[in-house]
């Protein structure tokens, strides 16, 4: 991420938006996500755009499924513990 916090790498964008790098790159190509090539090689992506992208993702996406499963597993572990 840049020092001002406005731009990030594609990998960081994936974590922020909760999607794959392919979707990030597709949105940039379509003009639906702001980004630019840094030094002609690596893409820099708008952090704010990534934050806005996350709620737009389908609730049945693979990332959302993984998040839901992790949440359920975490809650399940808590419920199984019996107080002494």
NORQUI-V534475 format. One record per run of one state. SS is the DSSP state (A for helix, B for strand, O for the rest). FROM is the first residue (numbers start at 1). LEN is the number of residues. If there is no record, write none. Layout:
ss/from/len
SS/FROM/LEN
SS/FROM/LEN
This chain:
ss/from/len
O/1/6
B/7/3
A/10/8
O/18/3
A/21/10
O/31/4
B/35/4
O/39/3
B/42/5
A/47/8
O/55/7
A/62/19
O/81/4
